[in-house]
């Protein structure tokens, strides 16, 4: 198991991006540990694959038609 910073360097991503992936549960096998004084930390398997995500803005949802 490795820390998020080391994983970010390994997969060529920014640390903030890896933390976002962790909060969204996109890295398989990652574990979150709560600290007794508050807060938490993550560990990631060394062989965890880089999540495949789409870059750019999310597509807009179709607007509801008024009156129907």
Backbone as a printed PyTorch tensor [residue, N CA C, xyz], in Angstrom:
tensor([[[  0.8570,  -1.1800,   0.0000],
         [  0.0000,   0.0000,   0.0000],
         [  0.8960,   1.2350,   0.0000]],

        [[  0.4830,   2.2190,  -0.7700],
         [  1.2540,   3.4520,  -0.8750],
         [  0.3550,   4.6520,  -0.5780]],

        [[  0.9440,   5.7720,  -0.1880],
         [  0.1390,   6.9700,   0.0690],
         [ -0.2950,   7.6330,  -1.2440]],

        [[ -1.3160,   8.4810,  -1.1930],
         [ -1.8180,   9.1450,  -2.3970],
         [ -0.7560,   9.9470,  -3.1530]],

        [[  0.1550,  10.5840,  -2.4480],
         [  1.1710,  11.4000,  -3.1250],
         [  2.0720,  10.5340,  -4.0030]],

        [[  2.4700,   9.3840,  -3.4890],
         [  3.3120,   8.4700,  -4.2570],
         [  2.5350,   7.8890,  -5.4470]],

        [[  1.2600,   7.5770,  -5.2330],
         [  0.4160,   7.0660,  -6.3220],
         [  0.2810,   8.1140,  -7.4330]],

        [[  0.1190,   9.3740,  -7.0390],
         [ -0.0060,  10.4530,  -8.0240],
         [  1.2430,  10.5250,  -8.9020]],

        [[  2.4070,  10.4300,  -8.2910],
         [  3.6540,  10.4530,  -9.0600],
         [  3.7480,   9.2450,  -9.9850]],

        [[  3.3220,   8.0890,  -9.4870],
         [  3.4040,   6.8510, -10.2570],
         [  2.5330,   6.8810, -11.5150]],

        [[  1.3060,   7.4160, -11.3980],
         [  0.3810,   7.4200, -12.5430],
         [  0.4300,   8.7140, -13.3390]],

        [[  1.2410,   9.6750, -12.9030],
         [  1.3670,  10.9340, -13.6460],
         [  0.1750,  11.8480, -13.4990]],

        [[ -0.3830,  11.9100, -12.2960],
         [ -1.5360,  12.7720, -12.0340],
         [ -1.1880,  13.7340, -10.9010]],

        [[ -1.9690,  14.7850, -10.7710],
         [ -1.7820,  15.7120,  -9.6650],
         [ -2.3410,  15.0950,  -8.3840]],

        [[ -1.7310,  15.4640,  -7.2540],
         [ -2.1740,  14.9700,  -5.9490],
         [ -3.6500,  15.3090,  -5.7150]],

        [[ -4.0550,  16.5340,  -6.0660],
         [ -5.4460,  16.9550,  -5.8590],
         [ -6.4050,  16.0750,  -6.6720]],

        [[ -5.9840,  15.6700,  -7.8600],
         [ -6.8160,  14.8120,  -8.6980],
         [ -6.9710,  13.4410,  -8.0560]],

        [[ -5.8710,  12.9050,  -7.5300],
         [ -5.9360,  11.6020,  -6.8600],
         [ -6.8680,  11.6720,  -5.6550]],

        [[ -6.7950,  12.7610,  -4.8880],
         [ -7.6760,  12.9050,  -3.7380],
         [ -9.1430,  12.9600,  -4.1800]],

        [[ -9.4270,  13.6110,  -5.2950],
         [-10.7820,  13.6510,  -5.8430],
         [-11.2360,  12.2420,  -6.2130]],

        [[-10.3580,  11.4790,  -6.8820],
         [-10.6910,  10.1000,  -7.2420],
         [-10.9930,   9.2760,  -5.9970]],

        [[-10.2070,   9.4890,  -4.9380],
         [-10.4200,   8.7440,  -3.7020],
         [-11.7800,   9.0880,  -3.0820]],

        [[-12.1230,  10.3760,  -3.0550],
         [-13.4230,  10.7860,  -2.4930],
         [-14.5830,  10.2320,  -3.3120]],

        [[-14.3640,  10.0060,  -4.6070],
         [-15.4080,   9.4770,  -5.4790],
         [-15.3480,   7.9550,  -5.6160]],

        [[-14.4660,   7.3130,  -4.8310],
         [-14.3010,   5.8500,  -4.8530],
         [-13.9820,   5.3110,  -6.2430]],

        [[-13.0910,   5.9760,  -6.9700],
         [-12.7380,   5.5540,  -8.3190],
         [-11.4710,   4.6960,  -8.3790]],

        [[-10.7490,   4.5630,  -7.2650],
         [ -9.5290,   3.7630,  -7.2540],
         [ -9.8340,   2.4590,  -6.5210]],

        [[ -9.8360,   1.3160,  -7.2560],
         [-10.1760,   0.0440,  -6.6190],
         [ -9.1320,  -0.3640,  -5.5790]],

        [[ -9.6010,  -0.8450,  -4.4520],
         [ -8.7210,  -1.3320,  -3.4010],
         [ -8.2130,  -0.2710,  -2.4410]],

        [[ -8.5150,   1.0000,  -2.7050],
         [ -8.0720,   2.0740,  -1.8090],
         [ -8.8230,   1.9660,  -0.4870]],

        [[ -8.1310,   2.2930,   0.5900],
         [ -8.7470,   2.2110,   1.9080],
         [ -8.6580,   3.5540,   2.6140]],

        [[ -9.7080,   3.8850,   3.3470],
         [ -9.7600,   5.1110,   4.1450],
         [ -9.7010,   4.7260,   5.6140]],

        [[ -8.8320,   5.4160,   6.3470],
         [ -8.6910,   5.1740,   7.7740],
         [ -9.0090,   6.4580,   8.5220]],

        [[ -9.9370,   6.3640,   9.4750],
         [-10.2840,   7.5180,  10.3040],
         [ -9.2830,   7.6270,  11.4540]],

        [[ -8.8870,   8.8490,  11.7740],
         [ -7.9590,   9.0950,  12.8590],
         [ -8.7310,   9.3830,  14.1450]],

        [[ -8.2210,   8.9610,  15.3020],
         [ -8.9430,   9.1640,  16.5650],
         [ -9.2070,  10.6330,  16.8930]],

        [[ -8.2790,  11.5070,  16.5150],
         [ -8.4420,  12.9270,  16.8340],
         [ -9.2210,  13.6710,  15.7540]],

        [[ -9.7580,  12.9530,  14.7910],
         [-10.4830,  13.5740,  13.6940],
         [ -9.6500,  13.5290,  12.4280]],

        [[-10.2850,  13.6260,  11.3100],
         [ -9.6000,  13.5450,  10.0300],
         [ -9.4750,  12.1000,   9.5630]],

        [[ -8.7850,  11.9210,   8.4530],
         [ -8.6180,  10.5890,   7.8890],
         [ -7.4230,  10.5950,   6.9460]],

        [[ -7.0070,   9.3830,   6.5350],
         [ -5.9680,   9.2640,   5.5190],
         [ -6.2900,   8.0510,   4.6550]],

        [[ -5.6830,   8.0050,   3.4690],
         [ -5.9330,   6.9350,   2.5170],
         [ -4.6500,   6.1620,   2.2300]],

        [[ -4.8100,   4.8840,   1.8750],
         [ -3.7280,   4.0970,   1.3130],
         [ -4.2600,   3.4420,   0.0430]],

        [[ -3.3700,   3.2450,  -0.9170],
         [ -3.7550,   2.7450,  -2.2310],
         [ -2.8550,   1.5650,  -2.5800]],

        [[ -3.4070,   0.4770,  -3.1480],
         [ -2.5630,  -0.6420,  -3.5750],
         [ -1.5630,  -0.1760,  -4.6450]],

        [[ -0.3390,  -0.7000,  -4.5890],
         [  0.6940,  -0.2950,  -5.5380],
         [  0.3070,  -0.6060,  -6.9790]],

        [[ -0.4770,  -1.6650,  -7.1850],
         [ -0.8390,  -2.0680,  -8.5440],
         [ -2.2150,  -1.5520,  -8.9750]],

        [[ -2.7720,  -0.6000,  -8.2340],
         [ -4.0940,  -0.0570,  -8.5890],
         [ -4.0210,   0.6670,  -9.9260]],

        [[ -4.9570,   0.3860, -10.8390],
         [ -4.9470,   1.0720, -12.1360],
         [ -5.4050,   2.5170, -12.0120]],

        [[ -4.9840,   3.3120, -12.9630],
         [ -5.4230,   4.7140, -13.0270],
         [ -6.8680,   4.7280, -13.5210]],

        [[ -7.7620,   5.4210, -12.8220],
         [ -9.1630,   5.4670, -13.2650],
         [ -9.2890,   6.1140, -14.6440]],

        [[-10.1940,   5.5800, -15.4210],
         [-10.4700,   6.1780, -16.7330],
         [-11.6170,   7.1520, -16.5500]],

        [[-11.3060,   8.4180, -16.6500],
         [-12.3180,   9.4580, -16.4840],
         [-12.3210,  10.3390, -17.7210]],

        [[-13.4330,  10.9860, -17.9520],
         [-13.5370,  11.9170, -19.0820],
         [-13.1560,  13.3060, -18.6100]],

        [[-12.3720,  13.9760, -19.3960],
         [-11.9780,  15.3280, -19.0510],
         [-12.9690,  16.3250, -19.6280]],

        [[-12.9900,  17.5090, -19.0630],
         [-13.8260,  18.5720, -19.5950],
         [-15.1500,  18.6950, -18.8640]],

        [[-15.9660,  19.6200, -19.3310],
         [-17.2500,  19.8690, -18.6620],
         [-18.2110,  18.6950, -18.8500]],

        [[-19.0800,  18.5270, -17.8770],
         [-20.0800,  17.4760, -17.9660],
         [-21.1680,  17.9100, -18.9450]],

        [[-21.7480,  16.9630, -19.6720],
         [-22.8190,  17.3390, -20.6070],
         [-24.0240,  17.8690, -19.8560]],

        [[-24.6950,  18.8460, -20.4450],
         [-25.8720,  19.4380, -19.8200],
         [-27.0590,  18.5010, -19.9720]],

        [[-27.8820,  18.4490, -18.9400],
         [-29.0850,  17.6350, -18.9850],
         [-30.1320,  18.3580, -19.8180]],

        [[-30.9900,  17.5900, -20.4570],
         [-32.0460,  18.1850, -21.2720],
         [-32.9980,  18.9730, -20.3840]],

        [[-33.3130,  20.1720, -20.7850],
         [-34.2230,  21.0270, -20.0220],
         [-35.6590,  20.5000, -20.1700]],

        [[-36.4280,  20.5730, -19.0790],
         [-37.8280,  20.1570, -19.1470],
         [-38.6060,  21.1730, -19.9550]],

        [[-39.4810,  20.6770, -20.7880],
         [-40.2840,  21.5750, -21.6040],
         [-41.4190,  22.1560, -20.7650]],

        [[-41.5960,  23.4440, -20.8550],
         [-42.6280,  24.1320, -20.0820],
         [-44.0120,  23.7990, -20.6360]],

        [[-44.9360,  23.5340, -19.7360],
         [-46.3330,  23.3290, -20.1410],
         [-46.6530,  21.9180, -20.5500]],

        [[-45.7500,  20.9910, -20.4740],
         [-46.0530,  19.6080, -20.8790],
         [-45.8750,  18.6720, -19.7360]]])
